[in-house]
Amino acid sequence: MRAELKVEGIARRVEGPLLFLERTVNVGLNEAVQVIGRDGVERLGRVATLDEDSMIVEVLESTAGLGVRDTVISVQAEPVCFDVGPNMLGRVFDSVGRPLDGQSPVPAMRRLRIDGLTINPARRALPCDFIETGVTAIDLMNSLVRGQKLPLFSGGGLPHDRLATEIAQRARLRGNNDEFAVVFVGIGVSHDVAESFRSAMETSGALGHTAMFLNRADESSAQRLLTPRFALTAAEYLAFVEGRHVLVIMTDMTNYCEALREVSASHGEIPGRKGFPGYMYSDLATIFERAGCLHGNPGTLTQLPIVTLPGDDIGHPIPDLTGYITEGQIVLDRDLHRGNTYPPVNVLPSLSRLMDYGTGEGFTDADHPQLTSQLFASYANARRVRVLASVMGQEGLSEIDNSYLEFGDRFEQELISQDAPRTLEESMTIGWATLAVLPDGELTRLSNEQIDACIRRHRRHD
C-alpha cells in the first residue's frame, strides 16, 4: 500500500541528500520512499527523522535537479528492503543492491529488511570452529572462529586493502568448501580501488563464491550508511537461509563512521566526542552484532571489518567503540611495514578472544594452542631484550639474550612475513623451526614431549 505526497507548497528545502518536508501523511521512521523529480527518475530514499509536524527524507542517490515544487514522494508501507536469492554469489552490486556487472537483477526468493533478521538471543550459539585465511599471523597466532567479529586495525597508508583482498581470495574451511561464501564490502572507496577489488576477485576465480558490494567515494553519505546493511542482509540470507558459512569483509568502517558524523550534523543533532554522534556505539552494534551462530542452523556469519586509525590513534572513538563490541583485534604496525614485513601484523597488541573455542584438538591441531602461547611469550621477551640491547649494547648481553634477539628477527622475517598463502600446517612448521633457536629451558609453555617431537627435530635438520 502506498501514499503519495506532492511536495509543492509544503516542502521547506532541499539540502544535499536531505529533503525537509512538512508531515501530512502517516509514515514511520526508516520507512522506504521513492523520490521522483521533474526528470521522472525514481530515487530510493528513507524517512530519517520525523516529529508531529515535519520529517526529513534521506535521498540515497544524487539530488541534482530536484526542486521543492516539482518532486513527488511515494511512501512505501515498509522499511527499506532487499530482494535476495540463491544466485547472489559471483555478482557485483552497488551500495543499495543494484547490479554493477551489467547482468539482470537477482531473481528474488525473499524480501528482507536491511536492518537485520529478528533473532531471539536465546537462539544464539557460541562461535566455534576455524576459518583458514592463509595468513600466519591470523591463523596461527590470532585464529578467526566461525561466527566471530574480529576487526583489523590499520593506519593510513598501510596495506590493509591488499590484505583484505588476499583474505577474501584465500579464506576457506578445513573441509567441504562448497558451503563457504564471502561477502566483500567496499565502503567509501575510490573508483580505482573499487575496480582493483573487482579485478582481483575476478582474475583469482574467488568471485565465484563471493558477493561484492561497492560504495564509491563520490556517492552520498546517506547511501554509504546503507551499504553494510544491504551487504549483511545478503550475508544473513546466505548464512541463515541457505545454511552457508559466510565471511563478511568490510573496508573501511572509518569511512562509514565519517559518513555517520556528516549525516548526523546535517540533521542538526548535538555532536559528541570528536564530533561523532552520541549514538555511534549503538549504531555500530547494529552492524557488528549481526555476526554469529544459531542453534539448529548449520550456517554461520563471521565478520572481519577493517578500521583505519585516524592519526594512528588506537584510542580514537571509532576503534575504541569498535573494540567494545567486537571480540578482539588484529593490529597492523607501521614500524614493521617500514621494515618490509608483510603483512605487518603486530601480534602483541592483537587478540582473538574466541580463539580457544575454534582451535586445538578436534578443530585444528592438538599442539596449536601451546605453540601459539610459547610464540607469544618468546616474542614478548625478544622485544624486551631489544630494548635492553639498545641501552647497553649487544656485546653486554648474555647468550640466552642473544638467542632471543635471533628468535625475534626470525619470528618477524620468517614467520609473520610471507609472500604466498600458507596452510595452518605450514605455519606451524615454521613456528616450531623458529622456536628451535631458543634453549630448552626457555620453552616453558611446551611439554617435554612437544620439545622432543617438534623442537629437537628442527635442530637436527638445521
C-alpha positions as CSV (number, residue, x, y, z in Angstrom):
1,M,0.0,0.0,0.0
2,R,1.4,3.4,-0.9
3,A,0.5,7.0,-0.2
4,E,1.7,9.9,-2.5
5,L,2.7,13.3,-1.2
6,K,3.1,16.2,-3.7
7,V,5.9,18.4,-2.4
8,E,4.5,21.6,-3.9
9,G,3.6,24.1,-1.2
10,I,4.8,22.0,1.8
11,A,8.5,21.4,1.2
12,R,10.8,23.5,3.2
13,R,14.1,22.9,1.5
14,V,16.5,20.5,-0.3
15,E,19.9,20.3,1.4
16,G,22.4,17.9,0.0
17,P,20.9,14.4,0.2
18,L,18.1,15.6,2.6
19,L,14.6,16.7,1.8
20,F,13.0,18.7,4.6
21,L,9.2,18.3,4.4
22,E,6.0,19.1,6.3
23,R,4.4,15.9,7.6
24,T,1.0,15.5,6.0
25,V,0.8,11.7,5.8
26,N,1.1,8.9,8.4
27,V,4.6,7.5,8.0
28,G,7.1,5.6,10.2
29,L,10.8,6.1,10.9
30,N,13.1,4.4,8.4
31,E,10.2,3.8,6.0
32,A,11.2,3.5,2.4
33,V,10.2,6.2,-0.1
34,Q,10.5,6.8,-3.8
35,V,11.6,10.3,-4.7
36,I,10.5,11.3,-8.3
37,G,11.8,14.6,-9.7
38,R,10.7,16.5,-12.8
39,D,13.1,14.3,-14.8
40,G,10.9,11.3,-14.0
41,V,13.8,9.4,-12.4
42,E,12.9,7.3,-9.3
43,R,15.4,7.7,-6.5
44,L,15.4,5.5,-3.4
45,G,15.1,7.2,0.0
46,R,14.1,6.6,3.6
47,V,12.4,8.6,6.4
48,A,15.4,9.6,8.6
49,T,13.7,11.9,11.1
50,L,10.2,12.8,12.0
51,D,8.0,14.5,14.5
52,E,4.4,15.6,14.6
53,D,4.8,18.4,12.1
54,S,7.8,17.6,9.9
55,M,10.0,14.9,8.6
56,I,13.4,14.5,6.8
57,V,13.8,12.2,3.9
58,E,17.3,10.9,3.1
59,V,17.7,10.5,-0.7
60,L,20.2,7.7,-1.4
61,E,21.1,8.9,-4.8
62,S,22.0,12.2,-6.4
63,T,19.6,15.0,-5.6
64,A,20.8,17.1,-8.5
65,G,17.8,18.6,-10.3
66,L,15.3,18.1,-7.5
67,G,13.1,21.1,-6.7
68,V,10.8,21.9,-3.9
69,R,7.7,22.3,-6.1
70,D,8.0,19.6,-8.6
71,T,9.1,16.5,-6.6
72,V,6.7,13.7,-5.7
73,I,7.3,11.5,-2.7
74,S,5.9,8.0,-2.9
75,V,5.8,6.5,0.6
76,Q,6.1,2.7,0.9
77,A,4.3,0.7,3.7
78,E,7.5,-1.0,4.7
79,P,11.1,-0.2,5.8
80,V,13.9,-0.4,3.2
81,C,14.1,-4.0,2.0
82,F,16.4,-6.0,-0.2
83,D,15.3,-8.7,-2.7
84,V,17.7,-11.7,-2.2
85,G,18.1,-15.0,-3.8
86,P,20.4,-18.0,-4.3
87,N,22.2,-16.5,-7.3
88,M,23.9,-13.7,-5.5
89,L,27.3,-15.3,-5.5
90,G,29.5,-14.3,-8.4
91,R,27.7,-10.9,-8.6
92,V,28.8,-7.3,-8.1
93,F,26.3,-4.8,-6.6
94,D,26.3,-1.1,-5.8
95,S,25.6,0.5,-2.4
96,V,21.9,-0.4,-2.4
97,G,22.0,-3.8,-4.0
98,R,21.6,-3.0,-7.7
99,P,23.8,-4.9,-10.2
100,L,27.0,-3.3,-11.3
101,D,28.1,-6.1,-13.5
102,G,25.7,-5.5,-16.4
103,Q,23.6,-8.5,-15.6
104,S,19.9,-8.7,-14.7
105,P,18.8,-8.4,-11.1
106,V,19.0,-11.5,-8.9
107,P,15.7,-13.5,-9.0
108,A,14.1,-12.8,-5.6
109,M,13.4,-15.7,-3.3
110,R,12.9,-13.5,-0.2
111,R,12.4,-9.8,0.6
112,L,14.3,-9.0,3.8
113,R,14.5,-5.8,5.8
114,I,18.0,-4.4,5.6
115,D,18.1,-3.6,9.4
116,G,18.6,-7.3,10.1
117,L,16.7,-10.5,10.9
118,T,14.8,-10.6,14.2
119,I,16.7,-13.2,16.2
120,N,15.8,-14.4,19.7
121,P,19.0,-14.0,21.8
122,A,18.3,-17.5,23.3
123,R,18.8,-19.0,19.8
124,R,22.4,-17.7,19.6
125,A,25.1,-20.3,19.9
126,L,28.8,-19.9,20.9
127,P,31.0,-19.4,17.9
128,C,33.3,-22.3,17.3
129,D,35.5,-24.0,14.6
130,F,38.1,-22.4,12.4
131,I,38.3,-20.3,9.2
132,E,41.7,-20.5,7.5
133,T,42.7,-17.2,5.9
134,G,46.2,-18.2,4.6
135,V,47.8,-15.5,6.8
136,T,50.1,-17.0,9.5
137,A,49.7,-14.0,11.9
138,I,45.9,-14.7,12.0
139,D,45.6,-18.5,11.5
140,L,48.4,-19.4,13.9
141,M,48.6,-16.5,16.3
142,N,45.0,-15.0,16.4
143,S,42.7,-17.5,14.9
144,L,39.4,-16.4,13.3
145,V,36.5,-18.5,14.5
146,R,33.2,-19.0,12.7
147,G,30.6,-16.6,14.0
148,Q,33.2,-14.2,15.4
149,K,33.6,-10.5,14.7
150,L,37.3,-9.7,14.6
151,P,38.3,-6.2,13.3
152,L,41.6,-5.3,11.7
153,F,43.0,-2.0,12.9
154,S,45.3,-0.2,10.4
155,G,47.0,3.1,10.0
156,G,46.6,5.2,6.9
157,G,48.9,4.1,4.1
158,L,49.3,0.6,5.5
159,P,48.4,-2.3,3.2
160,H,45.1,-3.2,4.7
161,D,43.2,-3.2,1.4
162,R,45.7,-5.6,-0.1
163,L,45.4,-7.9,2.9
164,A,41.6,-7.7,2.8
165,T,41.6,-8.7,-0.8
166,E,44.0,-11.6,-0.2
167,I,41.9,-12.9,2.7
168,A,38.8,-12.7,0.5
169,Q,40.6,-14.7,-2.2
170,R,42.2,-17.4,0.1
171,A,39.8,-17.9,3.0
172,R,38.5,-21.4,3.3
173,L,37.1,-24.0,5.6
174,R,39.2,-27.0,6.6
175,G,36.9,-29.5,4.9
176,N,34.0,-29.0,2.5
177,N,34.2,-25.6,0.9
178,D,31.0,-26.0,-1.1
179,E,29.2,-24.4,1.9
180,F,31.6,-21.4,2.2
181,A,30.9,-17.9,0.8
182,V,32.4,-14.4,1.1
183,V,30.6,-11.1,1.1
184,F,33.1,-8.3,0.3
185,V,32.1,-4.8,1.1
186,G,34.0,-1.6,-0.1
187,I,32.7,1.4,1.8
188,G,33.7,4.9,0.5
189,V,36.4,3.6,-1.8
190,S,37.8,5.5,-4.8
191,H,36.8,4.2,-8.3
192,D,40.3,2.8,-9.0
193,V,40.4,0.9,-5.6
194,A,36.9,-0.4,-6.3
195,E,38.0,-1.6,-9.7
196,S,41.1,-3.2,-8.3
197,F,39.0,-5.1,-5.8
198,R,36.7,-6.3,-8.5
199,S,39.5,-7.2,-10.9
200,A,41.5,-9.1,-8.2
201,M,38.5,-11.2,-7.3
202,E,37.6,-12.0,-10.9
203,T,41.1,-12.9,-12.0
204,S,41.7,-15.2,-9.0
205,G,38.4,-17.0,-9.5
206,A,37.3,-16.1,-6.0
207,L,34.4,-14.1,-7.3
208,G,32.5,-17.4,-8.0
209,H,31.8,-17.8,-4.2
210,T,31.7,-14.1,-3.5
211,A,29.1,-11.3,-3.5
212,M,30.6,-7.9,-3.8
213,F,29.1,-4.6,-2.7
214,L,31.0,-1.4,-3.8
215,N,30.2,2.0,-2.5
216,R,32.2,4.7,-4.2
217,A,33.7,7.8,-2.5
218,D,31.7,10.2,-4.7
219,E,28.3,8.7,-3.6
220,S,26.2,10.3,-1.0
221,S,26.9,9.9,2.7
222,A,23.4,8.7,3.3
223,Q,23.9,5.9,0.8
224,R,27.2,4.9,2.5
225,L,25.3,4.2,5.7
226,L,23.2,1.6,4.0
227,T,26.0,-0.2,2.2
228,P,27.0,-2.6,5.0
229,R,23.3,-3.1,5.8
230,F,22.5,-4.3,2.3
231,A,25.6,-6.5,2.3
232,L,24.8,-8.0,5.7
233,T,21.2,-8.7,4.6
234,A,22.7,-10.8,1.7
235,A,25.1,-12.5,4.1
236,E,22.2,-13.3,6.5
237,Y,20.3,-14.9,3.7
238,L,23.3,-17.0,2.6
239,A,24.1,-18.0,6.2
240,F,20.7,-18.5,7.9
241,V,18.5,-19.4,5.0
242,E,20.9,-21.3,2.7
243,G,23.0,-22.6,5.5
244,R,26.4,-21.4,4.3
245,H,29.4,-20.4,6.3
246,V,29.8,-16.7,5.3
247,L,32.8,-14.4,5.9
248,V,32.0,-10.7,5.6
249,I,34.9,-8.4,4.9
250,M,34.1,-4.7,5.2
251,T,36.6,-2.0,4.3
252,D,36.6,0.7,5.6
253,M,34.4,1.2,8.7
254,T,36.1,4.5,9.3
255,N,34.6,5.9,6.1
256,Y,31.2,4.6,7.4
257,C,31.6,6.5,10.7
258,E,32.7,9.7,9.0
259,A,29.5,9.4,6.9
260,L,27.5,8.9,10.1
261,R,29.0,12.1,11.6
262,E,28.3,14.1,8.4
263,V,24.7,12.9,8.2
264,S,24.2,13.5,11.9
265,A,25.5,17.1,11.6
266,S,23.1,17.7,8.6
267,H,20.2,16.6,10.8
268,G,21.2,19.3,13.4
269,E,22.0,16.7,16.1
270,I,24.2,17.6,19.0
271,P,27.7,16.2,18.4
272,G,29.6,14.1,20.9
273,R,33.2,13.1,21.2
274,K,35.3,14.5,18.3
275,G,32.0,15.5,16.5
276,F,30.7,12.0,16.2
277,P,27.1,11.4,17.3
278,G,26.5,10.1,20.8
279,Y,24.7,7.0,19.4
280,M,27.6,5.8,17.3
281,Y,28.2,2.9,19.7
282,S,24.7,1.6,19.3
283,D,24.8,2.3,15.6
284,L,28.0,0.2,15.1
285,A,26.5,-2.5,17.3
286,T,23.5,-2.9,14.9
287,I,26.2,-3.8,12.2
288,F,28.7,-5.9,14.2
289,E,26.1,-7.9,16.2
290,R,24.7,-9.4,13.0
291,A,27.6,-11.9,13.1
292,G,27.1,-15.1,14.9
293,C,25.8,-18.7,15.0
294,L,22.3,-20.0,15.7
295,H,21.2,-23.2,17.5
296,G,19.8,-25.7,15.0
297,N,21.1,-23.7,11.9
298,P,24.1,-25.0,10.0
299,G,25.2,-21.6,8.7
300,T,27.4,-19.0,10.4
301,L,28.1,-15.4,9.8
302,T,31.7,-14.2,10.5
303,Q,32.8,-10.5,10.2
304,L,36.3,-9.1,9.5
305,P,35.7,-5.4,9.5
306,I,38.7,-3.1,8.7
307,V,39.1,0.1,10.6
308,T,41.8,2.7,9.7
309,L,43.0,4.6,12.8
310,P,42.9,8.4,12.3
311,G,46.4,9.7,13.1
312,D,47.4,6.1,14.1
313,D,45.4,6.7,17.4
314,I,44.0,3.4,18.6
315,G,42.2,5.4,21.3
316,H,40.2,7.3,18.7
317,P,36.4,6.9,19.2
318,I,36.0,4.7,16.1
319,P,38.5,1.9,17.1
320,D,37.7,2.5,20.7
321,L,34.0,1.8,20.4
322,T,34.6,-1.0,17.9
323,G,36.8,-2.8,20.4
324,Y,34.0,-2.7,23.0
325,I,31.6,-4.5,20.6
326,T,33.9,-7.0,18.8
327,E,35.9,-10.0,20.1
328,G,39.5,-8.8,19.7
329,Q,41.5,-7.1,17.1
330,I,44.3,-7.6,14.5
331,V,46.7,-4.6,14.6
332,L,48.9,-3.6,11.6
333,D,52.2,-1.9,12.7
334,R,53.9,1.0,10.9
335,D,57.4,0.1,12.1
336,L,57.0,-3.5,10.7
337,H,55.8,-2.0,7.4
338,R,58.9,0.2,7.2
339,G,61.0,-2.9,7.8
340,N,59.4,-4.6,4.7
341,T,57.4,-7.1,6.8
342,Y,54.2,-8.1,5.0
343,P,51.7,-8.4,6.4
344,P,52.9,-6.0,9.1
345,V,50.8,-7.6,11.9
346,N,52.0,-6.8,15.4
347,V,50.9,-9.8,17.3
348,L,51.4,-8.4,20.8
349,P,48.5,-5.9,20.8
350,S,46.5,-8.3,18.6
351,L,44.0,-10.6,20.2
352,S,41.3,-13.1,19.2
353,R,39.1,-13.6,22.3
354,L,37.3,-16.6,20.8
355,M,40.5,-18.4,19.6
356,D,40.2,-21.1,22.3
357,Y,36.8,-22.1,21.0
358,G,38.0,-22.9,17.5
359,T,41.5,-24.3,17.8
360,G,43.1,-27.3,19.4
361,E,42.2,-30.9,19.2
362,G,39.1,-31.6,17.1
363,F,39.4,-28.2,15.3
364,T,42.9,-27.5,14.1
365,D,45.8,-29.4,15.8
366,A,46.3,-30.6,19.4
367,D,49.6,-28.7,19.7
368,H,48.3,-25.4,18.2
369,P,47.3,-23.7,21.5
370,Q,50.6,-24.5,23.2
371,L,52.7,-23.5,20.2
372,T,50.9,-20.1,20.0
373,S,51.3,-19.5,23.7
374,Q,55.1,-20.2,23.5
375,L,55.5,-18.0,20.5
376,F,53.7,-15.1,22.1
377,A,55.7,-15.4,25.3
378,S,59.0,-15.7,23.5
379,Y,58.4,-12.8,21.1
380,A,57.4,-10.6,24.1
381,N,60.7,-11.4,25.8
382,A,62.6,-10.8,22.5
383,R,61.1,-7.3,22.3
384,R,62.2,-6.7,25.9
385,V,65.8,-7.8,25.0
386,R,65.8,-5.5,22.0
387,V,65.2,-2.5,24.4
388,L,67.9,-3.8,26.7
389,A,70.3,-4.1,23.8
390,S,69.6,-0.5,22.7
391,V,70.6,0.7,26.1
392,M,73.7,-1.4,26.9
393,G,74.8,-2.8,23.5
394,Q,74.5,-6.3,22.2
395,E,78.0,-7.2,23.4
396,G,76.8,-6.9,27.0
397,L,74.0,-9.4,26.6
398,S,74.0,-13.0,27.8
399,E,74.0,-16.0,25.5
400,I,70.3,-16.5,26.2
401,D,69.5,-12.9,25.5
402,N,71.3,-13.1,22.1
403,S,69.3,-16.2,21.3
404,Y,66.1,-14.1,21.9
405,L,67.4,-11.4,19.5
406,E,67.9,-14.1,16.8
407,F,64.4,-15.5,17.6
408,G,62.8,-12.0,17.3
409,D,64.3,-11.4,13.9
410,R,63.3,-14.9,12.6
411,F,59.8,-14.5,14.1
412,E,59.2,-11.3,12.1
413,Q,61.1,-12.2,8.9
414,E,60.2,-15.9,8.5
415,L,57.0,-16.5,10.5
416,I,55.0,-13.3,10.2
417,S,56.3,-12.1,6.9
418,Q,55.1,-14.2,3.9
419,D,54.8,-13.7,0.2
420,A,52.4,-16.6,-0.5
421,P,49.4,-18.1,1.3
422,R,50.2,-20.8,3.9
423,T,48.1,-23.7,5.3
424,L,48.0,-23.9,9.1
425,E,50.3,-26.9,8.9
426,E,52.9,-24.9,7.1
427,S,52.6,-22.1,9.6
428,M,53.0,-24.5,12.5
429,T,56.1,-26.0,10.9
430,I,57.7,-22.6,10.6
431,G,56.7,-21.8,14.2
432,W,58.5,-24.9,15.5
433,A,61.6,-24.1,13.5
434,T,61.6,-20.5,14.8
435,L,61.5,-21.7,18.4
436,A,64.4,-24.1,17.8
437,V,66.9,-21.3,18.2
438,L,66.0,-21.0,21.9
439,P,67.4,-23.2,24.7
440,D,65.0,-25.9,26.0
441,G,64.9,-24.2,29.4
442,E,63.2,-21.2,27.9
443,L,60.4,-23.2,26.3
444,T,58.3,-23.2,29.5
445,R,54.9,-23.3,27.7
446,L,55.7,-26.6,25.9
447,S,55.7,-30.1,27.2
448,N,58.8,-32.4,27.1
449,E,57.0,-34.5,24.5
450,Q,56.5,-31.5,22.3
451,I,60.1,-30.4,22.7
452,D,61.3,-33.8,21.8
453,A,59.0,-34.4,18.9
454,C,59.0,-30.9,17.3
455,I,61.8,-28.6,18.5
456,R,64.8,-31.0,18.6
457,R,63.8,-32.4,15.2
458,H,64.3,-29.0,13.6
459,R,67.6,-28.5,15.4
460,R,68.8,-31.8,13.8
461,H,67.7,-30.6,10.4
462,D,69.5,-27.3,10.8
